[in-house]
Amino acid sequence: MDNKQKDDLEKVFAASEHLRPRIEPRYTDCEYPHFHDLNNFIKYNCSSKAITILDYGAGASPYKKYFPKADYRTADLINIPSLTYRFGLDSKITEKDEVFDLVLSTQVLEHVSDVDTYLSESYRLLKKGGTLLLTTHGVWEEHGVPYDFYRWNEAGFRRDLTRAGFSKITIFKLTCGFRAALFLFIQQLFLAKCPHGQPAKFTFKLFRFSISRILGFLYRISDKYWPDQQIVEVKQAKANPTFYIVIAAIAQK
């Protein structure tokens, strides 16, 4: 990562519009379903206890407020205000073993060049009985910041966590099924280039404008009629969505 890339990332994390949609998503946000479901997953699994936390790949630490009494430490590849640990491309952190009650990793794993090392470090840094709260992508557009390497399904996610030493692994899928399809359709609609030719261009722009006017309504309908597609605990015999935006795990050492 060169200096310009690092500077660009630091500016992104410092911007208020980077943080707000993640913790206060609105129906008028194009990425509302993703951020709503991810925010709720972290909120449902937060802690008000005085525990020691490592936010591993912290960025702007959007979910810090959900751990009000924690000794909340941050680690990242780039310089961020009040960063506790700075790590390199190997993801290794200069800290002794078994320090943390919880390692929090949200939408970081896909950017890590060596997943095995990152997960092994998470395991090493946790106290015995400690918890890894981990989320990453199942389906998502490429978004290198500056790198983007992986996507996971349930079997691969569980394999990688088990290989790092974790046990009692519970897998979740977030923003699933029709909810995921609706979200991706709307997201790609607003990213798409207009087609060639004036009639086609006009029709496309009119259609996109019309969708923008009912965006909040569509997402409200998704919340109301498909709430069971927001956060799904994977159970082989009962529920294992095959189409989802985020895959998450709660794993213990």
Contacts in CASP RR format, 6 or more apart in sequence:
PFRMAT RR
TARGET T0000
AUTHOR 0000-0000-0000
METHOD contacts of the structure
MODEL  1
MDNKQKDDLEKVFAASEHLRPRIEPRYTDCEYPHFHDLNNFIKYNCSSKA
ITILDYGAGASPYKKYFPKADYRTADLINIPSLTYRFGLDSKITEKDEVF
DLVLSTQVLEHVSDVDTYLSESYRLLKKGGTLLLTTHGVWEEHGVPYDFY
RWNEAGFRRDLTRAGFSKITIFKLTCGFRAALFLFIQQLFLAKCPHGQPA
KFTFKLFRFSISRILGFLYRISDKYWPDQQIVEVKQAKANPTFYIVIAAI
AQK
1 77 0 8 1.000
1 78 0 8 1.000
1 89 0 8 1.000
1 146 0 8 1.000
5 146 0 8 1.000
6 78 0 8 1.000
6 79 0 8 1.000
9 78 0 8 1.000
9 145 0 8 1.000
9 146 0 8 1.000
10 78 0 8 1.000
10 79 0 8 1.000
10 80 0 8 1.000
12 18 0 8 1.000
12 145 0 8 1.000
13 59 0 8 1.000
13 60 0 8 1.000
13 78 0 8 1.000
13 80 0 8 1.000
14 60 0 8 1.000
18 60 0 8 1.000
19 60 0 8 1.000
19 62 0 8 1.000
21 29 0 8 1.000
21 31 0 8 1.000
21 32 0 8 1.000
21 35 0 8 1.000
22 35 0 8 1.000
22 38 0 8 1.000
22 39 0 8 1.000
22 62 0 8 1.000
22 63 0 8 1.000
23 39 0 8 1.000
23 62 0 8 1.000
23 63 0 8 1.000
23 65 0 8 1.000
25 31 0 8 1.000
25 32 0 8 1.000
25 35 0 8 1.000
25 36 0 8 1.000
25 39 0 8 1.000
26 32 0 8 1.000
27 215 0 8 1.000
27 216 0 8 1.000
27 219 0 8 1.000
27 220 0 8 1.000
28 215 0 8 1.000
28 216 0 8 1.000
29 35 0 8 1.000
30 186 0 8 1.000
30 187 0 8 1.000
30 190 0 8 1.000
30 215 0 8 1.000
31 183 0 8 1.000
31 187 0 8 1.000
32 183 0 8 1.000
32 216 0 8 1.000
32 219 0 8 1.000
33 175 0 8 1.000
33 179 0 8 1.000
33 180 0 8 1.000
33 182 0 8 1.000
33 183 0 8 1.000
33 219 0 8 1.000
33 222 0 8 1.000
33 230 0 8 1.000
33 245 0 8 1.000
34 174 0 8 1.000
34 175 0 8 1.000
34 183 0 8 1.000
34 245 0 8 1.000
34 246 0 8 1.000
36 223 0 8 1.000
36 230 0 8 1.000
37 174 0 8 1.000
37 175 0 8 1.000
37 230 0 8 1.000
37 231 0 8 1.000
37 245 0 8 1.000
37 246 0 8 1.000
38 106 0 8 1.000
38 107 0 8 1.000
38 135 0 8 1.000
38 174 0 8 1.000
38 175 0 8 1.000
38 246 0 8 1.000
39 63 0 8 1.000
40 230 0 8 1.000
40 231 0 8 1.000
41 135 0 8 1.000
41 172 0 8 1.000
41 174 0 8 1.000
41 231 0 8 1.000
41 246 0 8 1.000
41 248 0 8 1.000
42 63 0 8 1.000
42 66 0 8 1.000
42 104 0 8 1.000
42 106 0 8 1.000
42 133 0 8 1.000
42 135 0 8 1.000
43 63 0 8 1.000
43 66 0 8 1.000
44 231 0 8 1.000
45 133 0 8 1.000
45 250 0 8 1.000
46 63 0 8 1.000
46 66 0 8 1.000
46 67 0 8 1.000
47 66 0 8 1.000
47 67 0 8 1.000
47 70 0 8 1.000
47 102 0 8 1.000
48 67 0 8 1.000
48 68 0 8 1.000
48 69 0 8 1.000
49 69 0 8 1.000
49 70 0 8 1.000
50 69 0 8 1.000
50 70 0 8 1.000
50 71 0 8 1.000
51 67 0 8 1.000
51 69 0 8 1.000
51 70 0 8 1.000
51 71 0 8 1.000
51 101 0 8 1.000
51 102 0 8 1.000
52 70 0 8 1.000
52 71 0 8 1.000
52 73 0 8 1.000
52 99 0 8 1.000
52 100 0 8 1.000
52 101 0 8 1.000
52 102 0 8 1.000
53 67 0 8 1.000
53 70 0 8 1.000
53 71 0 8 1.000
53 72 0 8 1.000
53 73 0 8 1.000
53 100 0 8 1.000
53 101 0 8 1.000
53 102 0 8 1.000
53 103 0 8 1.000
53 104 0 8 1.000
54 73 0 8 1.000
54 74 0 8 1.000
54 75 0 8 1.000
54 85 0 8 1.000
54 93 0 8 1.000
54 99 0 8 1.000
54 100 0 8 1.000
54 102 0 8 1.000
54 103 0 8 1.000
54 104 0 8 1.000
54 125 0 8 1.000
55 61 0 8 1.000
55 63 0 8 1.000
55 64 0 8 1.000
55 72 0 8 1.000
55 73 0 8 1.000
55 74 0 8 1.000
55 75 0 8 1.000
55 104 0 8 1.000
55 105 0 8 1.000
56 75 0 8 1.000
56 93 0 8 1.000
56 103 0 8 1.000
56 104 0 8 1.000
56 105 0 8 1.000
56 108 0 8 1.000
56 118 0 8 1.000
56 121 0 8 1.000
56 122 0 8 1.000
57 74 0 8 1.000
57 75 0 8 1.000
57 76 0 8 1.000
57 77 0 8 1.000
57 105 0 8 1.000
57 108 0 8 1.000
58 74 0 8 1.000
58 75 0 8 1.000
58 76 0 8 1.000
58 80 0 8 1.000
58 83 0 8 1.000
59 74 0 8 1.000
59 76 0 8 1.000
59 78 0 8 1.000
59 80 0 8 1.000
60 80 0 8 1.000
61 72 0 8 1.000
61 74 0 8 1.000
62 106 0 8 1.000
63 104 0 8 1.000
63 106 0 8 1.000
64 72 0 8 1.000
67 102 0 8 1.000
70 102 0 8 1.000
73 84 0 8 1.000
73 85 0 8 1.000
73 100 0 8 1.000
74 80 0 8 1.000
74 82 0 8 1.000
74 83 0 8 1.000
74 84 0 8 1.000
74 85 0 8 1.000
75 83 0 8 1.000
75 84 0 8 1.000
75 85 0 8 1.000
75 86 0 8 1.000
75 87 0 8 1.000
75 93 0 8 1.000
76 83 0 8 1.000
76 85 0 8 1.000
76 86 0 8 1.000
76 87 0 8 1.000
77 86 0 8 1.000
77 87 0 8 1.000
77 88 0 8 1.000
77 89 0 8 1.000
79 86 0 8 1.000
85 93 0 8 1.000
85 94 0 8 1.000
85 95 0 8 1.000
87 93 0 8 1.000
89 113 0 8 1.000
89 114 0 8 1.000
90 113 0 8 1.000
90 114 0 8 1.000
90 117 0 8 1.000
91 112 0 8 1.000
91 113 0 8 1.000
91 114 0 8 1.000
91 117 0 8 1.000
91 118 0 8 1.000
91 121 0 8 1.000
92 117 0 8 1.000
92 121 0 8 1.000
93 121 0 8 1.000
93 125 0 8 1.000
95 125 0 8 1.000
97 124 0 8 1.000
97 125 0 8 1.000
98 124 0 8 1.000
98 125 0 8 1.000
98 126 0 8 1.000
98 127 0 8 1.000
98 128 0 8 1.000
99 125 0 8 1.000
99 127 0 8 1.000
100 125 0 8 1.000
100 126 0 8 1.000
100 127 0 8 1.000
100 130 0 8 1.000
101 126 0 8 1.000
101 127 0 8 1.000
101 130 0 8 1.000
101 131 0 8 1.000
102 126 0 8 1.000
102 130 0 8 1.000
102 131 0 8 1.000
102 132 0 8 1.000
102 133 0 8 1.000
103 122 0 8 1.000
103 125 0 8 1.000
103 126 0 8 1.000
103 131 0 8 1.000
103 132 0 8 1.000
103 133 0 8 1.000
103 134 0 8 1.000
104 133 0 8 1.000
105 122 0 8 1.000
105 132 0 8 1.000
105 133 0 8 1.000
105 134 0 8 1.000
105 135 0 8 1.000
105 136 0 8 1.000
106 134 0 8 1.000
106 135 0 8 1.000
107 135 0 8 1.000
107 136 0 8 1.000
107 137 0 8 1.000
107 246 0 8 1.000
108 136 0 8 1.000
109 115 0 8 1.000
109 118 0 8 1.000
109 134 0 8 1.000
109 136 0 8 1.000
109 150 0 8 1.000
109 152 0 8 1.000
110 136 0 8 1.000
110 137 0 8 1.000
110 140 0 8 1.000
110 148 0 8 1.000
110 149 0 8 1.000
110 150 0 8 1.000
110 151 0 8 1.000
111 144 0 8 1.000
111 145 0 8 1.000
111 147 0 8 1.000
111 148 0 8 1.000
111 149 0 8 1.000
112 118 0 8 1.000
112 149 0 8 1.000
112 150 0 8 1.000
113 147 0 8 1.000
113 149 0 8 1.000
115 150 0 8 1.000
115 160 0 8 1.000
116 160 0 8 1.000
116 163 0 8 1.000
116 164 0 8 1.000
119 160 0 8 1.000
119 161 0 8 1.000
119 163 0 8 1.000
119 164 0 8 1.000
119 166 0 8 1.000
120 164 0 8 1.000
120 165 0 8 1.000
122 132 0 8 1.000
122 134 0 8 1.000
122 164 0 8 1.000
123 132 0 8 1.000
123 164 0 8 1.000
123 165 0 8 1.000
123 166 0 8 1.000
123 253 0 8 1.000
126 132 0 8 1.000
126 253 0 8 1.000
127 253 0 8 1.000
128 253 0 8 1.000
129 252 0 8 1.000
129 253 0 8 1.000
130 252 0 8 1.000
130 253 0 8 1.000
131 250 0 8 1.000
131 251 0 8 1.000
131 252 0 8 1.000
131 253 0 8 1.000
132 161 0 8 1.000
132 166 0 8 1.000
132 249 0 8 1.000
132 250 0 8 1.000
132 251 0 8 1.000
132 252 0 8 1.000
132 253 0 8 1.000
133 248 0 8 1.000
133 249 0 8 1.000
133 250 0 8 1.000
134 161 0 8 1.000
134 248 0 8 1.000
134 249 0 8 1.000
134 250 0 8 1.000
134 251 0 8 1.000
135 174 0 8 1.000
135 246 0 8 1.000
135 247 0 8 1.000
135 248 0 8 1.000
135 249 0 8 1.000
136 150 0 8 1.000
136 152 0 8 1.000
136 157 0 8 1.000
136 246 0 8 1.000
136 247 0 8 1.000
136 248 0 8 1.000
137 151 0 8 1.000
137 152 0 8 1.000
137 245 0 8 1.000
137 246 0 8 1.000
137 247 0 8 1.000
138 151 0 8 1.000
138 152 0 8 1.000
138 153 0 8 1.000
138 244 0 8 1.000
138 245 0 8 1.000
138 246 0 8 1.000
138 247 0 8 1.000
139 151 0 8 1.000
139 180 0 8 1.000
139 184 0 8 1.000
139 243 0 8 1.000
139 244 0 8 1.000
139 245 0 8 1.000
140 151 0 8 1.000
140 245 0 8 1.000
141 187 0 8 1.000
142 148 0 8 1.000
152 160 0 8 1.000
152 247 0 8 1.000
153 247 0 8 1.000
154 171 0 8 1.000
154 173 0 8 1.000
154 234 0 8 1.000
154 240 0 8 1.000
154 247 0 8 1.000
157 171 0 8 1.000
157 247 0 8 1.000
157 249 0 8 1.000
158 169 0 8 1.000
158 171 0 8 1.000
158 249 0 8 1.000
161 169 0 8 1.000
161 249 0 8 1.000
161 251 0 8 1.000
162 169 0 8 1.000
165 253 0 8 1.000
166 251 0 8 1.000
166 252 0 8 1.000
166 253 0 8 1.000
167 251 0 8 1.000
167 252 0 8 1.000
167 253 0 8 1.000
168 251 0 8 1.000
168 252 0 8 1.000
169 249 0 8 1.000
169 250 0 8 1.000
169 251 0 8 1.000
169 252 0 8 1.000
170 233 0 8 1.000
170 234 0 8 1.000
170 249 0 8 1.000
170 250 0 8 1.000
170 251 0 8 1.000
171 233 0 8 1.000
171 234 0 8 1.000
171 247 0 8 1.000
171 248 0 8 1.000
171 249 0 8 1.000
172 231 0 8 1.000
172 232 0 8 1.000
172 233 0 8 1.000
172 234 0 8 1.000
172 247 0 8 1.000
172 248 0 8 1.000
172 249 0 8 1.000
172 250 0 8 1.000
173 231 0 8 1.000
173 232 0 8 1.000
173 234 0 8 1.000
173 240 0 8 1.000
173 241 0 8 1.000
173 244 0 8 1.000
173 246 0 8 1.000
173 247 0 8 1.000
173 248 0 8 1.000
174 230 0 8 1.000
174 231 0 8 1.000
174 232 0 8 1.000
174 244 0 8 1.000
174 245 0 8 1.000
174 246 0 8 1.000
174 247 0 8 1.000
174 248 0 8 1.000
175 183 0 8 1.000
175 229 0 8 1.000
175 230 0 8 1.000
175 244 0 8 1.000
175 245 0 8 1.000
175 246 0 8 1.000
176 229 0 8 1.000
176 230 0 8 1.000
176 232 0 8 1.000
176 241 0 8 1.000
176 243 0 8 1.000
176 244 0 8 1.000
176 245 0 8 1.000
177 226 0 8 1.000
177 229 0 8 1.000
177 241 0 8 1.000
177 243 0 8 1.000
177 244 0 8 1.000
178 222 0 8 1.000
178 226 0 8 1.000
178 229 0 8 1.000
179 222 0 8 1.000
179 226 0 8 1.000
179 229 0 8 1.000
179 230 0 8 1.000
180 229 0 8 1.000
180 243 0 8 1.000
180 244 0 8 1.000
180 245 0 8 1.000
181 243 0 8 1.000
182 218 0 8 1.000
182 219 0 8 1.000
182 222 0 8 1.000
183 222 0 8 1.000
183 245 0 8 1.000
184 245 0 8 1.000
186 211 0 8 1.000
186 215 0 8 1.000
186 218 0 8 1.000
189 208 0 8 1.000
189 211 0 8 1.000
190 208 0 8 1.000
190 212 0 8 1.000
192 204 0 8 1.000
194 200 0 8 1.000
194 201 0 8 1.000
194 204 0 8 1.000
194 205 0 8 1.000
195 201 0 8 1.000
195 204 0 8 1.000
211 218 0 8 1.000
222 229 0 8 1.000
223 230 0 8 1.000
229 241 0 8 1.000
232 239 0 8 1.000
232 241 0 8 1.000
232 244 0 8 1.000
233 239 0 8 1.000
234 240 0 8 1.000
234 241 0 8 1.000
END
